[in-house]
Amino acid sequence: MKVNNQPFIAKLRNNKFLILVHRGSHGGNIIENTSNAVKVSSLQHADMAEVDISQSTDGDFFIFHDGGEQRLLDESRNITTLSTAEIESKSYYNALSEKIGQKVETFDYLYRHVDHQTFLNVDRSWNYWETFLPFLDAYQDMHEYLILKSPLKREFVQILNDHSVKYLYFPIVDDLSQLDLLDEFTDLNVVGLELIEATSSWKLLNSEKLAKYRNGNYMLLANSIKLNDSLNLFAGLDDNVALLDSPNKSWDEMLKLGINAIQTDWPDILNEYRKRL
């Protein structure tokens, strides 16, 4: 059974472009990948918040991007090597490296503390799909608002395709050959693509293979976030350029290329730009 994609299509059509916020809006005492970060995302006019999934050794699902343990929890071990009890014993450190009472949240805690009509970009769950997808089936109130993401690889797509509930899906694409997989797996509920363009040759965006996704019913997402000084997710068009030089030299260029969704760390500023268009 395919999850109804019409609420998402309506959101896409009713906006000049969609604003996705990276790990939810965070800063100060609001910690990334928490229900509070999701709530603040909505206050800052984001259309969708990203949440990352990690699994404990006991099989419980937490909202956390593994690799951030030292920075956020003062913990040297990867969260996926910790038991549920060990994870629940940890407290977050805020943006000023002060220890606070905030705990790592389970998926169930997040579900119970956010508006069920908030679109969530569910990232980094793909390694757990054999158990995570059946787990998600119980959260029917949010099925239309959960959009799964993964690299476009056969092993992930096969699991998603075979699962009885066809969740909304937007794969990460960085090579044209990957799009052939989508033609093989016709039961997927594809609502968009995250496009990784390392250089301004725009091989993906200029390809005929992308033409079918340019009809207004699919999200074509560009990442404006800056993860470090060297990684280019969209050929150097990023938040730093938009904020410190001009939105016209970054976000505007994305839109001219046919992008209709931008993931950012600065949703409120991106929304002000959207309102001025």
matplotlib code that plots the C-alpha trace (Angstrom):
import matplotlib.pyplot as plt

x = [0.0, 1.4, 1.3, -0.7, 1.7, -0.9, -0.2, 3.4, 2.6, 0.3, 3.1, 5.4, 3.0, 1.9, 5.4, 7.9, 10.3, 10.5, 12.8, 14.4, 16.4, 19.5, 19.0, 16.3, 16.9, 19.5, 21.7, 22.2, 20.3, 18.2, 20.1, 20.1, 18.0, 15.5, 11.8, 12.7, 14.8, 11.8, 9.5, 11.9, 12.2, 8.5, 8.8, 11.5, 9.2, 10.9, 8.7, 10.5, 13.0, 15.7, 16.1, 18.8, 18.3, 20.8, 20.1, 21.3, 22.7, 19.4, 17.6, 16.0, 15.9, 17.2, 17.3, 21.0, 23.6, 26.4, 29.8, 28.7, 29.1, 32.3, 30.9, 27.4, 27.7, 31.4, 31.5, 34.3, 32.3, 29.9, 26.3, 25.6, 27.9, 26.0, 23.1, 19.8, 20.6, 24.0, 22.5, 19.7, 22.3, 23.9, 23.1, 23.7, 26.3, 24.9, 26.4, 28.6, 29.8, 27.8, 26.2, 22.4, 19.5, 18.5, 18.6, 19.0, 15.4, 14.0, 12.0, 8.9, 9.7, 10.0, 6.7, 4.9, 6.3, 5.9, 2.9, 2.0, 1.5, 5.2, 7.1, 10.2, 13.1, 14.2, 17.9, 20.5, 17.9, 18.7, 21.1, 18.2, 15.4, 14.8, 13.6, 13.0, 10.4, 8.2, 8.8, 7.5, 4.3, 2.9, 3.1, 0.3, -0.7, 2.5, 2.9, 2.0, 4.6, 7.6, 9.9, 12.7, 16.0, 19.0, 21.8, 20.4, 21.8, 20.2, 20.4, 18.5, 15.9, 15.1, 14.2, 12.1, 10.4, 9.5, 8.0, 4.2, 3.9, 5.3, 6.7, 7.4, 11.0, 13.6, 16.9, 20.3, 21.6, 25.2, 25.6, 23.2, 23.4, 21.7, 18.5, 18.1, 17.3, 14.2, 13.0, 13.5, 11.6, 8.3, 6.6, 8.6, 6.8, 9.3, 8.5, 11.8, 15.6, 18.4, 21.0, 24.7, 26.5, 30.2, 31.0, 29.2, 29.0, 25.5, 25.6, 22.6, 20.5, 21.1, 20.5, 17.5, 17.1, 16.0, 13.3, 10.5, 11.2, 10.8, 7.0, 6.4, 5.2, 8.7, 11.1, 14.5, 16.6, 19.9, 22.0, 23.1, 24.6, 28.3, 29.7, 33.3, 35.6, 36.3, 33.1, 31.0, 27.5, 26.2, 29.2, 30.0, 26.5, 25.9, 24.8, 28.1, 27.9, 24.2, 24.8, 28.2, 28.0, 24.5, 21.5, 21.5, 24.9, 23.8, 20.1, 18.9, 21.3, 19.9, 16.4, 17.4, 18.7, 15.3, 15.8, 12.6, 13.8, 16.8, 18.2, 19.9, 21.1, 19.5, 15.8, 14.6, 16.9, 16.1, 12.4, 12.9, 14.6, 11.6, 9.1, 11.0, 10.8]
y = [0.0, 3.3, 6.1, 9.1, 11.6, 14.4, 16.4, 16.6, 17.4, 20.2, 21.6, 21.5, 23.2, 25.9, 27.3, 28.9, 26.3, 24.2, 25.0, 22.0, 22.5, 20.5, 18.4, 20.8, 24.4, 24.3, 26.6, 27.8, 25.3, 23.9, 20.7, 19.3, 16.1, 16.8, 17.5, 21.0, 21.5, 20.3, 22.7, 25.6, 24.7, 25.3, 28.7, 29.6, 28.8, 25.6, 23.2, 20.1, 19.2, 16.6, 13.9, 11.3, 7.7, 5.6, 2.2, 1.0, -2.5, -3.4, -2.5, 0.7, 3.7, 7.1, 10.5, 11.1, 11.5, 9.1, 10.7, 13.6, 11.7, 13.6, 17.0, 16.5, 13.9, 13.9, 10.3, 8.7, 5.6, 5.5, 5.6, 2.4, 0.5, 1.6, -0.1, 1.7, 2.2, 3.7, 6.1, 7.1, 7.8, 10.5, 14.2, 16.7, 19.6, 22.8, 25.2, 26.7, 23.2, 23.4, 20.2, 20.4, 18.1, 17.3, 13.6, 11.8, 11.1, 7.9, 8.0, 7.3, 10.3, 12.5, 11.2, 12.0, 15.6, 17.0, 18.0, 15.0, 17.2, 18.2, 16.9, 15.0, 14.1, 10.8, 10.4, 7.7, 5.0, 2.9, 0.5, -0.5, -0.7, -4.5, -3.6, 0.1, 0.0, -2.5, -0.4, 2.7, 0.9, 1.5, 5.3, 5.7, 9.2, 10.5, 8.2, 10.9, 13.2, 10.9, 11.0, 8.5, 9.1, 6.9, 6.6, 5.1, 1.6, -1.7, -3.2, -0.3, 0.1, -3.6, -3.6, -0.4, -1.8, -5.1, -3.6, -3.7, 0.0, 2.2, 5.2, 8.5, 8.4, 10.7, 9.1, 10.8, 10.9, 11.7, 9.7, 9.4, 5.6, 5.5, 6.7, 3.5, 1.7, 3.8, 2.6, -1.0, -0.7, 0.7, 0.2, 2.8, 5.9, 8.5, 12.1, 13.7, 13.5, 14.9, 16.0, 16.1, 18.1, 18.5, 20.8, 23.4, 21.1, 20.2, 16.7, 15.6, 18.7, 18.9, 15.2, 14.0, 11.3, 14.0, 15.4, 13.2, 14.7, 18.3, 18.3, 20.1, 17.0, 16.0, 17.7, 18.4, 19.2, 21.0, 21.1, 24.6, 23.4, 23.8, 20.7, 21.8, 24.0, 21.4, 19.4, 20.8, 19.4, 21.7, 23.1, 25.9, 27.3, 27.3, 29.1, 30.9, 32.5, 33.4, 34.9, 36.6, 37.6, 37.5, 35.2, 36.0, 34.3, 31.1, 30.3, 32.3, 30.3, 27.1, 28.1, 29.1, 25.6, 24.1, 23.3, 23.6, 22.6, 23.8, 22.3, 24.9, 25.7, 29.1, 28.6, 32.0, 33.9, 31.6, 32.2, 36.0, 35.6, 33.4, 36.1, 38.7, 36.7]
z = [0.0, -1.0, 1.5, 0.3, -1.2, -1.8, 1.4, 0.3, -3.3, -2.0, 0.1, -2.9, -5.2, -2.7, -2.2, -4.5, -3.1, 0.0, 2.9, 4.7, 7.9, 8.6, 11.8, 12.9, 14.0, 16.7, 18.7, 22.3, 24.5, 21.6, 20.5, 17.0, 16.3, 19.1, 19.3, 20.3, 17.2, 15.1, 16.9, 16.3, 12.7, 12.3, 14.1, 11.6, 8.7, 7.5, 5.6, 6.7, 9.4, 9.0, 11.8, 11.8, 13.1, 15.1, 16.7, 20.1, 20.6, 22.1, 18.8, 20.0, 17.6, 18.7, 17.0, 16.7, 13.9, 14.8, 14.7, 16.9, 20.2, 21.4, 20.6, 21.9, 24.7, 25.7, 24.6, 22.6, 21.6, 18.6, 19.7, 17.7, 20.1, 23.2, 24.9, 25.4, 29.1, 28.3, 25.8, 28.2, 30.8, 28.7, 28.8, 26.0, 25.9, 24.4, 21.9, 24.6, 25.7, 28.9, 30.1, 30.3, 31.2, 27.6, 26.8, 23.5, 22.3, 21.1, 17.9, 20.0, 22.3, 19.2, 17.8, 21.0, 21.2, 17.7, 15.7, 13.6, 10.5, 10.5, 7.6, 8.7, 6.4, 8.0, 7.3, 8.0, 8.8, 5.7, 7.4, 9.7, 7.2, 7.7, 11.3, 11.1, 8.4, 10.3, 13.4, 11.5, 10.5, 14.0, 13.7, 11.2, 12.3, 10.7, 7.7, 5.2, 6.8, 7.0, 4.0, 3.9, 2.4, 1.4, -1.1, -4.3, -3.9, -4.8, -1.4, 0.2, -2.6, -2.6, 1.1, 0.6, -2.5, -0.8, 2.3, 2.4, 3.3, 0.5, 2.4, 0.7, -0.5, -2.0, -2.7, -2.8, -6.3, -7.3, -10.5, -13.5, -13.6, -10.3, -11.8, -13.7, -10.4, -10.0, -13.4, -12.2, -8.9, -9.9, -6.6, -4.9, -3.7, -5.0, -4.2, -5.1, -5.4, -3.4, -6.1, -5.2, -7.9, -7.0, -9.9, -12.0, -15.1, -13.8, -15.3, -13.3, -13.7, -17.5, -18.1, -20.1, -17.4, -15.0, -17.3, -15.9, -12.4, -13.6, -13.9, -10.6, -8.7, -7.5, -5.1, -6.6, -3.5, -3.3, -0.2, 0.8, 4.1, 4.8, 6.6, 6.3, 4.2, 1.5, 0.7, -2.1, -2.0, -4.8, -6.7, -4.2, -4.0, -0.3, 2.8, 3.3, -0.1, 0.5, 3.9, 3.5, -0.2, -1.6, -1.9, -5.6, -6.0, -4.2, -3.6, -6.6, -8.9, -7.5, -8.4, -11.9, -12.4, -11.6, -7.9, -5.9, -2.4, -0.4, 2.7, 4.9, 8.5, 8.3, 7.6, 8.8, 6.5, 3.6, 4.3, 4.2, 0.8, -0.3, 0.7, -1.3, -4.6]

ax = plt.figure().add_subplot(projection="3d")
ax.plot(x, y, z, "-o")
ax.set_aspect("equal")
plt.show()
